[in-house]
């Protein structure tokens, strides 16, 4: 069940969901929304390298914004 919930929420198998109320998650969300506006669907950390991953939804689709774990700089932007 947990795996199904993670897949449906947008988290990959190497992503760990993060409480959006933590200071790091709030900063990741703020930085991600400066790149792509929309509704934040998920905030996660990559288990392997710690990078922040924020999924933002717009009417046209979903974006995954990957941010550096220390500086919160944009590393990658994917569109689903």
C-alpha positions in Angstrom: 0.0 0.0 0.0 2.8 2.4 0.9 4.5 1.9 -2.4 1.3 2.5 -4.3 0.7 5.7 -2.3 4.2 6.9 -3.2 3.8 6.1 -6.9 0.4 7.9 -7.0 1.8 10.9 -5.2 4.6 11.4 -7.7 7.6 10.3 -5.6 10.1 8.0 -7.3 11.4 5.0 -5.5 14.6 6.9 -4.5 12.6 9.9 -3.2 11.6 10.4 0.5 8.6 12.6 1.1 9.3 15.6 3.4 7.0 17.5 5.7 6.3 20.8 3.9 6.4 22.7 7.2 10.1 22.1 7.8 12.3 25.1 7.1 14.2 23.3 4.3 11.0 22.2 2.6 9.6 25.7 2.8 12.7 27.1 1.2 12.6 24.4 -1.5 9.0 25.2 -2.3 9.7 29.0 -2.5 12.6 28.4 -4.8 10.7 26.0 -7.0 7.7 28.3 -7.3 10.1 31.0 -8.6 10.9 28.7 -11.5 7.4 27.3 -12.2 4.2 28.7 -10.7 1.4 26.4 -9.8 0.2 24.1 -7.1 2.8 22.1 -5.1 1.9 18.5 -5.2 4.9 16.9 -3.4 8.2 17.8 -1.7 10.8 15.1 -1.4 14.5 14.5 -0.9 16.5 12.1 -3.0 17.8 9.3 -0.9 21.0 9.0 -2.9 22.3 12.6 -3.0 20.0 14.6 -0.8 18.8 17.0 -3.6 15.4 18.6 -3.2 12.6 17.5 -5.6 9.4 19.6 -5.8 6.5 18.6 -8.0 4.4 21.5 -9.2 1.1 21.0 -11.1 -0.3 23.4 -13.7 -3.3 23.0 -15.9 -1.0 21.8 -18.7 0.8 19.2 -16.7 3.3 18.5 -13.9 6.8 19.8 -13.4 9.6 18.3 -11.3 12.0 20.9 -10.1 15.3 19.5 -8.7 17.3 21.7 -6.4 20.8 21.5 -5.0 20.7 20.2 -1.4 22.9 23.0 0.0 22.3 26.1 -2.1 18.7 25.3 -3.4 19.9 26.3 -6.9 18.1 24.8 -9.8 19.7 21.6 -11.0 17.0 20.3 -13.4 13.5 20.9 -14.6 11.4 18.0 -16.0 8.0 18.2 -17.5 5.5 15.3 -17.4 
